Amino acid sequence: MIILSNLSKAYGPKTLFSEVSLRLLRGEKLGLVGPNGAGKTTLFSIILGELEADNGKVELERGKSIGFLPQESAPTADETVLELATAVSPELSEIQKTLRLHPDADDPVRIEALEEFAEHEGFTLEARAKKILSGLAFQQSDHNKTARTLSGGWIMRAHLARLLVMEPDLLMLDEPTNHLDLETLGWFQNELKRYPGAILTISHDRAFLNGICDGILEIGHGRLHRYQGNYDRYLSQKAEREAQHLAAYRNQQREIAHHEDFIRRFRAKASKASQAQARIKLLEKMERIPAPETEAETLSFRFPQPERSGQRVATLAGVKQAYGDHLVYESLSLEVEKTERIVLVGPNGAGKSTLLKILAELVPIESGKRELGHQVSVGYFSQQRVDLLNLENTVLDEAMQKVKTQVHTQDVRGMLGTFLFRGDDVFKKVKVLSGGEKSRLALVKLLLSPPNLMLLDEPTTHLDMPSIDAVIQALKDYSGTLIFVSHDLHFIRALAKRTIRIEAGKTTNFAGDYDYYLWKSGSASAKGGLVEGLRDARPSDLTIDSGKAKVMSAKEKRRHKAEAHKKASQERKKIEQTISRLEKEILSLEEEQSELNEQLASPESYNDPEKGKSLNEQASRIARRLKERNYEWEIEADKLSNLQTKATS
């Protein structure tokens, strides 16, 4: 489908890659990995035609399409979330713009635009987009929101929905998991497994690459190596290839040394001169095996350990917390013991980050008890806390702020190197750093002066795999208490010893690691480790009684169950009414289609060219409407089936 032939690219004296080739077939799903600066994004830009290669060419099969999701900062205008998700072509985007500018139902311009929208299968795309947006955790009330008013992460989700609706032949994704919570990631991964086209993705998420890839491309040292299988298989194949390469190189070096020694000893000796000359020619013709590629050495650094705290680190009892009228927790209780490693999981927006902020005393609580234990010091990290950095400091000076005396400058520079601040980068001013670089610097500061209660919100975003491994090792050696939120399963599995699920403002404790949680909760297989689907459980639907499940009386439980049953019954009735309406409309359209087909089958209809043209146009419109209504019926039938399954489970 797409062929890269002998591509080369250099910037000044630095060669990113030289004469790399690749053939990507339809349906293949490849992960592109390699150290930062190796050329992953550059290779993407060349494939997309945004950048020219120094040599070589890119050939895309005629008629094939490419869809691209950048790592961040995808553009938006005044379109709604739903319009953005269905903007699969420039023509459709223009039609949507016309509809937005002409809202009056009787406006002739709008009527004409609606006809064009139907001709471009806009209504079918809209139904599919709603289904995909739901999978990406958008609520129905989000569909008509202006996309640019959302946060950057949600804008990226809307663009991701657009690509899944578009279904290009080649889907190119740059760090697509950065803006997804763990459960949405599960849904997304399952969608990509079923995706009919080819996928090429850059990712630092090992579990994601393991879940979707049937091949790995490694770029580095100017070369592009291809491996079969997922990321774990790539690691074993790479180790095997490197071991074989090293053995062959050492054997050849021994052979060369043996020949050179013979030449040196006997070159001047008449009886051996001819043999020495033969060996010189042999060495000249020998195809030399290149020296093994040297990987960046694994960094080992020591950082100060925090003072010991009391056994009880933190207590929350009956905590109520809200943002204005939006209730997040009604009766939250939690106890944290010394040296625990706790991961918070649950749907996006369920309250995971808010719980960290409550523990860090960064948000007020309306009622209840929030207590820290004896000699507990709290450190909190999130992507939004970078505003605490001093913009006028250099990276090195900022990292050294409040660092304990036993940490040497060289150790600080070593840790900065792990977090991709290398060489003269440490002398840059903080104010010139990107958002991701500032986040990395804030994390370095926290690790260099760790408190004895560390609260981390998505600490691996913007980190490459070696840096993630360095953070994992640092936190394994950390002697304090750790509570964190992450969508990186490799990170979670390496550190978590206790799992707390948060959903709709309620917490459920699992006294074990993430795989134990999966097993006990039945969320997914322990092997796959990802939730098959996503139930919309954001706390906007939270009622004032939802947090009282543990203290409800028998009477209250019966009332609560009756209310839930009533609500489910109302929802089911509404869906059944929609299905009934759609079935009547489908039946009516099928009858109308049958009548038109009879007229079109009659030779008389072609005696009048205008009549024949009109009948054909009517038939096309009805066929489109039938397709749309049948698609809508399928969606509603799925909803009803899910409700019935839930009611019997």
C-alpha positions as CSV (number, residue, x, y, z in Angstrom):
1,M,0.0,0.0,0.0
2,I,2.8,2.4,0.8
3,I,6.5,1.9,0.0
4,L,9.5,3.9,1.4
5,S,12.6,3.4,-0.8
6,N,16.1,4.3,0.4
7,L,15.0,7.4,2.4
8,S,17.8,9.5,3.9
9,K,17.6,12.6,6.0
10,A,20.2,14.7,7.8
11,Y,20.3,18.0,9.6
12,G,23.7,19.5,9.1
13,P,26.4,17.0,10.2
14,K,23.8,14.8,12.0
15,T,22.3,12.0,10.0
16,L,18.9,10.9,11.3
17,F,18.6,7.9,9.0
18,S,20.3,6.7,5.8
19,E,18.8,4.6,3.0
20,V,15.9,3.2,5.0
21,S,13.2,1.2,3.2
22,L,9.8,-0.1,4.2
23,R,6.8,-1.8,2.6
24,L,3.6,-1.4,4.6
25,L,0.6,-3.5,3.5
26,R,-3.1,-3.0,4.1
27,G,-4.2,-4.2,7.5
28,E,-0.7,-4.2,9.1
29,K,-0.3,-2.5,12.4
30,L,3.2,-1.3,13.2
31,G,4.7,0.6,16.1
32,L,7.5,3.0,15.5
33,V,10.0,3.2,18.5
34,G,13.4,4.6,19.2
35,P,15.1,7.2,21.4
36,N,14.0,10.8,21.3
37,G,15.8,12.6,18.5
38,A,16.2,9.4,16.4
39,G,13.9,10.7,13.7
40,K,10.5,9.2,14.4
41,T,8.6,12.4,13.9
42,T,10.8,13.4,10.9
43,L,9.9,10.1,9.2
44,F,6.2,10.7,9.8
45,S,6.6,14.2,8.3
46,I,8.2,12.8,5.2
47,I,5.5,10.2,4.7
48,L,2.8,12.9,5.1
49,G,4.6,15.1,2.5
50,E,5.3,17.9,5.0
51,L,9.0,17.4,4.7
52,E,11.3,16.4,1.9
53,A,13.8,13.6,2.2
54,D,17.4,14.2,1.1
55,N,17.3,11.1,-1.0
56,G,14.8,8.3,-1.7
57,K,11.0,8.4,-2.3
58,V,7.6,7.6,-0.8
59,E,5.1,5.8,-3.0
60,L,1.4,5.6,-1.9
61,E,-0.9,3.3,-3.9
62,R,-3.3,5.3,-6.1
63,G,-6.6,6.2,-4.4
64,K,-5.4,5.4,-0.9
65,S,-5.9,7.9,1.9
66,I,-3.9,8.8,5.0
67,G,-5.2,10.1,8.3
68,F,-2.9,11.7,10.9
69,L,-3.3,12.4,14.6
70,P,-0.5,14.7,15.9
71,Q,0.8,14.4,19.4
72,E,-0.9,17.7,20.5
73,S,-2.3,21.0,19.2
74,A,-4.6,19.8,16.5
75,P,-6.5,22.8,15.0
76,T,-10.1,23.7,15.7
77,A,-12.4,26.4,14.5
78,D,-16.0,27.2,15.5
79,E,-17.3,23.7,14.8
80,T,-19.1,21.7,17.4
81,V,-17.7,18.4,18.8
82,L,-20.1,16.4,16.5
83,E,-19.2,18.5,13.5
84,L,-15.5,18.0,14.1
85,A,-16.0,14.3,14.5
86,T,-17.8,14.1,11.1
87,A,-15.5,16.5,9.2
88,V,-14.0,13.7,7.2
89,S,-13.6,15.7,4.0
90,P,-13.2,19.4,3.0
91,E,-16.5,19.2,1.2
92,L,-18.4,18.0,4.2
93,S,-16.8,20.6,6.4
94,E,-18.0,23.4,4.1
95,I,-21.5,21.9,4.1
96,Q,-21.5,21.8,7.9
97,K,-20.3,25.4,8.0
98,T,-23.2,26.4,5.7
99,L,-25.7,24.6,8.0
100,R,-24.2,26.3,11.0
101,L,-24.6,29.8,9.4
102,H,-28.2,29.1,8.2
103,P,-30.1,27.6,11.2
104,D,-33.6,28.5,9.9
105,A,-35.3,25.3,8.8
106,D,-37.2,27.1,6.0
107,D,-34.0,28.8,4.6
108,P,-33.6,27.6,1.0
109,V,-29.8,27.6,1.5
110,R,-30.1,25.3,4.5
111,I,-32.5,23.0,2.6
112,E,-30.0,22.7,-0.3
113,A,-27.2,22.1,2.1
114,L,-29.1,19.3,3.9
115,E,-29.6,17.6,0.5
116,E,-25.8,17.9,-0.1
117,F,-25.2,16.6,3.4
118,A,-27.3,13.6,2.7
119,E,-25.5,13.0,-0.6
120,H,-22.2,12.9,1.2
121,E,-23.7,10.3,3.6
122,G,-23.5,12.9,6.4
123,F,-26.3,11.4,8.4
124,T,-24.8,7.9,8.4
125,L,-21.4,9.4,9.4
126,E,-23.2,11.3,12.2
127,A,-24.7,8.2,13.6
128,R,-21.3,6.4,13.5
129,A,-19.6,9.5,15.0
130,K,-22.0,9.5,18.0
131,K,-21.2,5.9,18.7
132,I,-17.4,6.6,18.6
133,L,-17.7,9.8,20.7
134,S,-19.5,7.7,23.3
135,G,-16.6,5.2,23.3
136,L,-14.2,8.1,23.8
137,A,-16.2,9.1,26.9
138,F,-18.0,12.1,25.4
139,Q,-21.5,12.5,26.8
140,Q,-24.4,13.3,24.5
141,S,-24.6,16.8,26.0
142,D,-21.0,17.4,24.7
143,H,-21.9,16.9,21.1
144,N,-23.1,20.4,20.5
145,K,-20.4,22.1,22.5
146,T,-18.0,24.3,20.5
147,A,-14.8,22.2,20.3
148,R,-12.3,25.0,20.9
149,T,-13.9,25.7,24.3
150,L,-12.7,22.2,25.5
151,S,-9.4,21.4,27.0
152,G,-6.6,20.3,24.8
153,G,-7.0,16.6,25.7
154,W,-10.7,16.6,24.8
155,I,-10.0,18.4,21.5
156,M,-7.5,15.6,20.7
157,R,-10.2,13.0,21.5
158,A,-12.6,14.7,19.1
159,H,-9.9,14.6,16.3
160,L,-9.3,11.0,17.1
161,A,-13.1,10.3,16.7
162,R,-12.9,12.1,13.3
163,L,-10.1,9.7,12.1
164,L,-12.0,6.6,13.3
165,V,-15.2,7.9,11.5
166,M,-13.1,8.6,8.4
167,E,-11.4,5.2,8.3
168,P,-8.4,6.2,6.1
169,D,-6.4,3.4,4.5
170,L,-3.4,4.3,6.6
171,L,-3.9,5.7,10.1
172,M,-0.8,7.5,11.5
173,L,-0.9,8.2,15.2
174,D,1.7,10.2,17.2
175,E,1.4,9.3,20.9
176,P,-2.4,8.7,20.8
177,T,-2.7,7.4,24.3
178,N,-1.4,10.6,26.0
179,H,-4.9,12.1,26.4
180,L,-6.8,8.9,27.2
181,D,-7.7,7.5,30.6
182,L,-7.2,3.8,31.3
183,E,-10.7,2.7,30.5
184,T,-11.1,4.8,27.4
185,L,-7.8,3.4,26.3
186,G,-9.3,-0.1,26.6
187,W,-12.1,0.8,24.2
188,F,-9.7,2.6,21.8
189,Q,-7.4,-0.4,21.8
190,N,-10.2,-2.8,20.9
191,E,-11.3,-0.4,18.1
192,L,-7.8,-0.5,16.6
193,K,-7.7,-4.2,16.8
194,R,-10.7,-4.3,14.5
195,Y,-9.5,-1.4,12.3
196,P,-9.6,-2.6,8.6
197,G,-6.8,-0.3,7.4
198,A,-3.1,-0.1,8.2
199,I,-1.8,1.6,11.3
200,L,1.6,3.2,12.0
201,T,1.9,4.6,15.5
202,I,4.6,6.3,17.6
203,S,4.1,5.4,21.2
204,H,5.9,5.1,24.5
205,D,3.1,2.9,26.0
206,R,4.4,-0.7,26.0
207,A,1.0,-2.2,26.9
208,F,-0.6,-0.3,24.0
209,L,2.0,-1.5,21.5
210,N,1.7,-5.1,22.9
211,G,-2.1,-4.9,22.5
212,I,-2.4,-3.7,18.8
213,C,0.9,-4.2,17.0
214,D,1.8,-7.2,14.7
215,G,5.2,-5.6,14.0
216,I,7.7,-3.1,15.5
217,L,9.9,-0.6,13.6
218,E,12.9,0.5,15.5
219,I,14.7,3.6,14.3
220,G,18.1,4.5,15.6
221,H,21.8,4.9,14.6
222,G,20.7,5.9,11.1
223,R,18.9,2.6,10.5
224,L,15.4,1.2,10.5
225,H,15.0,-2.4,11.7
226,R,11.7,-4.3,11.4
227,Y,10.6,-7.0,13.9
228,Q,7.7,-9.3,13.8
229,G,5.2,-9.4,16.7
230,N,4.4,-7.0,19.5
231,Y,6.7,-5.0,21.7
232,D,7.6,-7.8,24.1
233,R,8.5,-10.0,21.1
234,Y,10.5,-7.1,19.7
235,L,12.6,-6.9,22.8
236,S,13.5,-10.6,22.8
237,Q,14.2,-10.6,19.0
238,K,16.4,-7.5,19.4
239,A,18.3,-9.0,22.2
240,E,18.8,-12.2,20.2
241,R,19.9,-10.2,17.1
242,E,22.3,-8.1,19.1
243,A,23.8,-11.2,20.7
244,Q,24.3,-12.8,17.3
245,H,25.8,-9.6,15.9
246,L,28.2,-9.2,18.8
247,A,29.3,-12.8,18.5
248,A,29.9,-12.5,14.8
249,Y,31.7,-9.2,15.3
250,R,34.0,-10.6,18.0
251,N,34.8,-13.7,15.9
252,Q,35.7,-11.6,12.9
253,Q,37.8,-9.3,15.0
254,R,39.7,-12.3,16.3
255,E,40.2,-13.5,12.8
256,I,41.4,-10.1,11.7
257,A,43.8,-9.9,14.6
258,H,45.2,-13.4,13.8
259,H,45.8,-12.4,10.1
260,E,47.3,-9.0,11.1
261,D,49.7,-10.7,13.6
262,F,50.8,-13.2,10.9
263,I,51.4,-10.3,8.4
264,R,53.4,-8.4,11.0
265,R,55.6,-11.4,12.0
266,F,56.3,-12.8,8.5
267,R,55.9,-10.0,6.0
268,A,59.6,-9.4,5.8
269,K,60.5,-13.1,5.8
270,A,61.2,-14.4,2.3
271,S,59.8,-17.9,2.9
272,K,56.5,-16.5,4.2
273,A,56.2,-13.3,2.2
274,S,53.8,-14.8,-0.4
275,Q,51.5,-16.1,2.4
276,A,51.6,-12.7,4.2
277,Q,50.7,-11.0,0.9
278,A,47.8,-13.4,0.4
279,R,46.4,-12.5,3.8
280,I,46.7,-8.8,3.1
281,K,44.6,-9.3,0.0
282,L,42.1,-11.4,2.1
283,L,41.7,-8.6,4.6
284,E,41.2,-6.1,1.8
285,K,38.4,-8.1,0.3
286,M,36.8,-9.0,3.7
287,E,33.4,-7.4,4.3
288,R,33.7,-5.9,7.7
289,I,31.0,-6.4,10.2
290,P,30.2,-3.0,11.8
291,A,30.8,-2.6,15.5
292,P,27.7,-3.2,17.6
293,E,25.6,-0.1,18.2
294,T,26.2,1.3,21.6
295,E,23.0,2.1,23.5
296,A,22.8,4.9,25.9
297,E,24.1,3.6,29.2
298,T,21.6,2.9,31.9
299,L,21.7,5.7,34.3
300,S,22.2,4.9,38.0
301,F,21.7,7.8,40.4
302,R,21.1,8.2,44.1
303,F,18.7,10.6,45.5
304,P,17.8,11.5,49.0
305,Q,15.2,9.5,50.9
306,P,12.5,11.3,52.9
307,E,12.1,11.4,56.7
308,R,10.1,8.6,58.1
309,S,6.4,9.3,58.8
310,G,4.0,7.8,61.3
311,Q,2.2,4.5,60.5
312,R,-1.0,6.2,59.6
313,V,-0.2,8.6,56.7
314,A,-3.6,10.0,55.8
315,T,-7.2,9.7,56.8
316,L,-10.4,10.9,55.0
317,A,-13.7,10.3,56.7
318,G,-17.1,11.4,55.4
319,V,-15.6,14.0,53.0
320,K,-18.0,16.0,50.9
321,Q,-16.4,17.9,48.0
322,A,-18.0,19.8,45.1
323,Y,-17.1,22.4,42.5
324,G,-20.0,24.8,42.7
325,D,-23.2,22.9,42.0
326,H,-21.2,19.9,40.7
327,L,-21.0,17.3,43.5
328,V,-17.9,15.0,43.2
329,Y,-17.8,13.2,46.5
330,E,-20.7,12.9,49.1
331,S,-19.2,10.6,51.7
332,L,-15.6,9.8,50.9
333,S,-13.6,7.7,53.3
334,L,-10.0,6.5,52.9
335,E,-7.1,5.3,55.1
336,V,-3.5,5.3,53.9
337,E,-0.7,3.4,55.7
338,K,3.0,4.0,55.5
339,T,4.9,2.8,52.4
340,E,1.8,1.8,50.5
341,R,1.8,1.9,46.7
342,I,-1.7,2.8,45.6
343,V,-3.0,3.3,42.0
344,L,-6.3,5.1,41.4
345,V,-8.3,3.7,38.5
346,G,-11.7,4.4,37.0
347,P,-13.5,6.3,34.1
348,N,-12.3,9.7,33.1
349,G,-13.8,12.4,35.2
350,A,-14.8,10.1,38.0
351,G,-12.8,12.0,40.6
352,K,-9.3,10.4,40.6
353,S,-7.4,13.7,40.2
354,T,-9.7,15.4,42.7
355,L,-8.9,12.8,45.3
356,L,-5.2,13.5,44.9
357,K,-5.9,17.2,45.3
358,I,-8.0,16.6,48.4
359,L,-5.1,14.6,49.9
360,A,-2.7,17.4,48.9
361,E,-5.0,20.0,50.5
362,L,-5.3,21.8,47.2
363,V,-9.1,21.9,47.1
364,P,-11.5,22.7,49.9
365,I,-13.8,20.2,51.4
366,E,-17.4,21.1,52.5
367,S,-17.6,18.7,55.3
368,G,-15.9,15.6,56.8
369,K,-12.4,14.9,58.1
370,R,-9.1,15.2,56.3
371,E,-6.0,14.5,58.5
372,L,-2.4,13.8,57.7
373,G,-0.4,11.6,60.0
374,H,2.7,12.3,62.2
375,Q,5.5,14.0,60.4
376,V,3.9,13.6,56.9
377,S,5.1,15.9,54.2
378,V,3.2,16.0,50.9
379,G,4.5,16.4,47.4
380,Y,2.0,16.7,44.5
381,F,2.7,16.5,40.8
382,S,0.4,17.1,37.9
383,Q,0.7,18.4,34.4
384,Q,-0.9,21.6,35.6
385,R,1.5,22.4,38.4
386,V,4.3,23.6,36.2
387,D,3.3,27.2,36.9
388,L,5.3,26.9,40.2
389,L,8.6,26.9,38.3
390,N,10.7,30.0,38.3
391,L,10.8,31.0,34.6
392,E,14.0,33.0,34.9
393,N,16.1,30.2,36.3
394,T,18.1,27.8,34.1
395,V,17.0,24.2,34.1
396,L,19.9,23.2,36.3
397,D,19.4,26.0,38.8
398,E,15.7,25.2,39.0
399,A,16.4,21.5,39.6
400,M,18.9,22.4,42.3
401,Q,16.3,24.5,44.2
402,K,15.7,23.1,47.7
403,V,17.8,20.0,46.9
404,K,19.3,18.4,50.0
405,T,23.1,18.7,50.4
406,Q,24.0,15.1,49.8
407,V,22.9,15.3,46.2
408,H,25.8,16.4,44.0
409,T,25.5,18.6,41.0
410,Q,26.7,15.8,38.8
411,D,23.9,13.5,40.1
412,V,21.4,16.3,39.4
413,R,22.7,16.6,35.8
414,G,22.6,12.8,35.5
415,M,18.9,12.8,36.5
416,L,18.2,15.7,34.2
417,G,19.8,13.7,31.4
418,T,17.4,10.8,32.1
419,F,14.6,13.2,31.6
420,L,16.0,14.3,28.3
421,F,17.8,17.5,29.4
422,R,21.2,16.7,28.0
423,G,24.4,18.7,27.4
424,D,23.8,22.4,27.1
425,D,20.0,21.9,27.5
426,V,20.5,22.3,31.3
427,F,21.5,25.9,30.8
428,K,18.3,26.8,29.0
429,K,16.0,29.3,30.7
430,V,12.8,27.6,32.1
431,K,10.7,30.2,30.2
432,V,11.8,28.8,26.8
433,L,10.8,25.2,27.6
434,S,7.7,23.6,26.1
435,G,4.9,22.4,28.2
436,G,6.1,18.8,28.1
437,E,9.7,19.9,29.1
438,K,8.3,21.9,32.0
439,S,6.4,18.9,33.2
440,R,9.5,16.8,33.1
441,L,11.5,19.4,35.0
442,A,8.8,19.6,37.7
443,L,9.0,15.8,38.1
444,V,12.8,15.9,38.4
445,K,12.4,18.5,41.2
446,L,10.0,16.2,43.1
447,L,12.2,13.2,42.8
448,L,15.3,15.1,43.9
449,S,13.6,16.4,47.1
450,P,11.0,13.7,47.7
451,P,8.4,14.1,50.5
452,N,7.3,11.0,52.4
453,L,3.8,11.1,50.8
454,M,4.1,11.5,47.0
455,L,0.9,12.1,44.9
456,L,1.5,11.8,41.2
457,D,-1.1,12.5,38.4
458,E,0.0,11.0,35.1
459,P,3.7,11.3,35.7
460,T,4.8,9.4,32.5
461,T,3.2,11.8,30.0
462,H,5.9,13.3,27.7
463,L,8.5,10.7,28.8
464,D,10.2,8.2,26.5
465,M,10.6,4.5,27.6
466,P,14.1,4.8,29.1
467,S,12.9,7.8,31.2
468,I,9.8,5.9,32.3
469,D,12.0,3.0,33.4
470,A,14.2,5.5,35.3
471,V,11.2,6.9,37.1
472,I,10.0,3.3,37.9
473,Q,13.4,2.4,39.4
474,A,13.5,5.7,41.4
475,L,10.1,5.0,42.8
476,K,10.9,1.4,43.6
477,D,13.8,2.6,45.7
478,Y,11.6,5.3,47.3
479,S,10.9,4.6,51.0
480,G,7.9,6.8,51.4
481,T,4.2,6.4,50.5
482,L,3.0,6.6,46.9
483,I,-0.5,7.3,45.5
484,F,-0.8,7.8,41.7
485,V,-3.0,8.0,38.6
486,S,-1.6,6.7,35.3
487,H,-2.8,5.3,32.0
488,D,0.5,3.5,31.5
489,L,-0.1,-0.2,32.3
490,H,3.7,-1.0,32.4
491,F,4.1,1.8,35.0
492,I,1.1,0.6,37.0
493,R,2.1,-3.0,37.0
494,A,5.7,-2.2,38.0
495,L,4.6,-0.1,41.1
496,A,1.0,-0.6,42.3
497,K,0.4,-2.9,45.3
498,R,-3.1,-1.7,46.1
499,T,-5.8,-0.6,43.7
500,I,-8.7,1.8,44.4
501,R,-11.4,2.1,41.7
502,I,-13.4,5.4,41.6
503,E,-16.7,5.6,39.8
504,A,-19.4,8.1,40.1
505,G,-17.9,9.5,43.3
506,K,-17.6,6.1,45.1
507,T,-14.5,4.2,45.9
508,T,-14.0,0.4,45.9
509,N,-10.8,-0.9,47.5
510,F,-8.9,-3.9,46.1
511,A,-6.2,-5.1,48.4
512,G,-3.8,-6.2,45.6
513,D,-2.1,-5.0,42.4
514,Y,-3.7,-4.1,39.1
515,D,-4.0,-7.7,37.8
516,Y,-5.6,-8.7,41.1
517,Y,-8.1,-5.9,40.6
518,L,-8.9,-7.1,37.1
519,W,-9.4,-10.6,38.3
520,K,-11.6,-9.6,41.3
521,S,-13.7,-7.0,39.4
522,G,-14.0,-9.0,36.2
523,S,-13.1,-5.9,34.2
524,A,-11.0,-7.8,31.7
525,S,-8.7,-10.8,31.4
526,A,-5.6,-10.4,33.5
527,K,-3.6,-11.1,30.3
528,G,-5.1,-8.3,28.3
529,G,-5.5,-6.0,31.2
530,L,-7.9,-3.6,29.5
531,V,-11.6,-3.0,29.8
532,E,-13.6,-4.2,26.8
533,G,-15.9,-1.2,26.8
534,L,-16.6,2.0,28.6
535,R,-19.6,2.8,30.7
536,D,-20.3,6.5,30.9
537,A,-19.8,7.1,34.7
538,R,-18.7,10.7,34.9
539,P,-19.9,12.3,38.1
540,S,-22.3,14.8,36.4
541,D,-25.0,12.2,37.0
542,L,-24.0,11.8,40.7
543,T,-26.9,12.2,43.1
544,I,-26.7,13.4,46.6
545,D,-27.3,9.9,47.9
546,S,-24.8,8.1,45.8
547,G,-22.0,8.2,48.3
548,K,-24.0,6.7,51.1
549,A,-24.2,3.1,49.9
550,K,-22.2,1.8,52.9
551,V,-24.6,3.4,55.5
552,M,-28.0,2.9,53.9
553,S,-30.7,1.3,55.9
554,A,-32.6,-1.7,54.4
555,K,-35.5,0.7,53.6
556,E,-33.3,3.1,51.9
557,K,-31.7,0.3,49.9
558,R,-35.1,-0.8,48.7
559,R,-36.0,2.7,47.7
560,H,-32.7,3.2,46.0
561,K,-33.2,-0.1,44.1
562,A,-36.7,0.9,43.1
563,E,-35.6,4.3,41.8
564,A,-32.8,2.7,39.8
565,H,-35.3,0.2,38.4
566,K,-37.7,3.0,37.5
567,K,-35.0,5.0,35.8
568,A,-33.8,1.9,33.8
569,S,-37.5,1.2,32.9
570,Q,-38.0,4.8,31.7
571,E,-34.8,4.6,29.6
572,R,-35.8,1.3,28.1
573,K,-39.3,2.7,27.3
574,K,-37.7,5.7,25.6
575,I,-35.4,3.5,23.5
576,E,-38.3,1.2,22.6
577,Q,-40.4,4.2,21.4
578,T,-37.5,5.4,19.3
579,I,-37.1,1.9,17.8
580,S,-40.8,1.7,17.1
581,R,-40.7,5.1,15.4
582,L,-37.7,4.1,13.3
583,E,-39.4,0.8,12.3
584,K,-42.5,2.6,11.1
585,E,-40.4,5.1,9.1
586,I,-38.3,2.3,7.6
587,L,-41.5,0.4,6.6
588,S,-42.9,3.6,5.0
589,L,-39.7,4.2,3.1
590,E,-39.5,0.6,1.9
591,E,-43.1,0.9,0.6
592,E,-42.3,4.2,-1.1
593,Q,-39.1,2.6,-2.6
594,S,-41.1,-0.4,-3.9
595,E,-43.6,2.0,-5.7
596,L,-40.7,4.0,-7.2
597,N,-39.0,0.8,-8.4
598,E,-42.2,-0.3,-10.1
599,Q,-42.4,3.1,-11.9
600,L,-38.8,3.0,-12.9
601,A,-39.3,-0.5,-14.2
602,S,-42.0,0.7,-16.6
603,P,-40.8,1.9,-20.1
604,E,-43.3,4.7,-19.9
605,S,-41.4,6.5,-17.2
606,Y,-38.6,7.1,-19.7
607,N,-40.8,8.7,-22.4
608,D,-40.5,11.9,-20.4
609,P,-36.8,12.5,-19.6
610,E,-37.6,15.0,-16.9
611,K,-39.9,12.5,-15.2
612,G,-37.3,9.7,-15.4
613,K,-34.7,12.0,-13.9
614,S,-37.0,13.0,-11.1
615,L,-37.9,9.4,-10.3
616,N,-34.2,8.5,-10.1
617,E,-33.4,11.4,-7.8
618,Q,-36.3,10.4,-5.5
619,A,-35.1,6.8,-5.5
620,S,-31.6,7.9,-4.5
621,R,-32.9,10.1,-1.7
622,I,-35.0,7.3,-0.3
623,A,-32.2,4.8,-0.5
624,R,-30.0,7.2,1.5
625,R,-32.7,7.8,4.1
626,L,-33.3,4.0,4.4
627,K,-29.5,3.5,5.0
628,E,-29.5,6.3,7.7
629,R,-32.6,5.0,9.5
630,N,-31.4,1.4,9.5
631,Y,-28.0,2.5,10.9
632,E,-29.9,4.5,13.6
633,W,-32.1,1.4,14.3
634,E,-29.0,-0.7,14.8
635,I,-27.6,1.7,17.4
636,E,-30.8,1.9,19.4
637,A,-31.2,-1.9,19.2
638,D,-27.7,-2.3,20.6
639,K,-28.6,0.1,23.5
640,L,-31.8,-2.0,24.2
641,S,-29.8,-5.2,24.1
642,N,-27.2,-3.8,26.6
643,L,-29.9,-2.7,28.9
644,Q,-31.6,-6.1,28.9
645,T,-28.3,-7.8,29.5
646,K,-27.6,-5.5,32.4
647,A,-31.0,-6.1,33.9
648,T,-30.5,-9.9,33.9
649,S,-26.9,-9.8,35.2
